[in-house]
Amino acid sequence: MNCTRLLFFATILLLTRGVHGAELFEPSSRYAGAVFNLQLEDKAHGRMTLYVHLPNRRDPSSPKDGEINFAQGNAGSQIRHHFDARQSPAILAIISTALSGYLLPAVGSTPLPPHVDRLIIFADAGLASGYFYFTPADQKQWNKATAAWNALRATLLPDEMKQVPAL
Amino acid sequence: MWKRLLLLGSLSVLLALSSAAQMLGNLNDYPSLGVSMHYQVPDGTTNEGVQVDWKAQAQGPPKVTGTVQSSNHQSITSDLPPTVIAPVFNQARNFTALFHFTSPGEPPKKIDNEHLMLTVSHSSLQLQVQLTVRRADPAAWRAATTLWNNLRALMPPPGRELVHELH
């Protein structure tokens, strides 16, 4: 009996948390959800892009699920991965963490050679949007950006993950 | 004697060429740095802009200019003291560090087209950052208007009067 009650309460708790999580991310109605692009340009892989689209739950015309696409070079999407909208807060947190405290290089920083490896994050969510460039020259910020790439990669299915290199 | 003169002449030509190459190298290393802001009015019909550009010169100190563009596309460019660029860049640095998405738990707000956009580009640092903030995000808006007003204050009259002070 006690076990049944515990199971019941645990289920209610999980359901409540699920709904709460889904409500947490409420992008402005101005946008059809939120969009993030992570574009990697490096010598080892060429150009690769992860496109992330989070649905706008208040817009009936918006898709119910979120989507992560992966493309390499000029080819179209090689992966189209759909995810439950309840994952949106976690994905927003991944991008927020990568961009939090973003600093431009200090005045007098050593110039970089042309065609240096870089990761460009474009984010458009709620009231803010922006492009942010990351290079290995700033190791701390580079690590944050590549961690975001790897965390998004980790949300893919195993077969899809194999196509996206870990950074 | 003639051989010595020829040797000295060749050496001086080589040194001159090397010096020119070095200068050209410096120019390529530090082509330009631009910090600009654009303000778009709420109905989205017009925008104003302020921009500070730093450019290395083949000879002499770098050239720094300030450009102001009014809502009716009138534009005035003035020379600025080279010392202004470091504080401007540092202010832009401080601003990007504040970038954030609005708190997901906040109730949605009706927003219009009014926004402030900062663009920073520095090609030798492989850098371009562009971010947009809106009045509905008070902390970001306050930081953006402070930067805008500081840039505006750097512009000598009559250019300064072409754009509004923002609050």
Interface residues (C-beta under 8 A of the other chain):
Chain A: L24 F25 E26 S28 S29 R30 R58 P89 L92 I95 S96 L99 S100 G101 Y102 L103 L104 P105 A106 V107 S109 P111 L112 P114 V116 R118 A123 A125 G126 L127 A128 S129 G130 Y131 F132 Y133 T135 A137
Chain B: D29 Y30 A86 F89 N90 A92 R93 T96 A97 F99 H100 F101 T102 P104 G105 E106 P107 P108 K109 K110 I111 V120 H122 S124 L125 Q126 L127 Q128 V129 Q130 L131 T132 V133 R134 A136 D137 A140
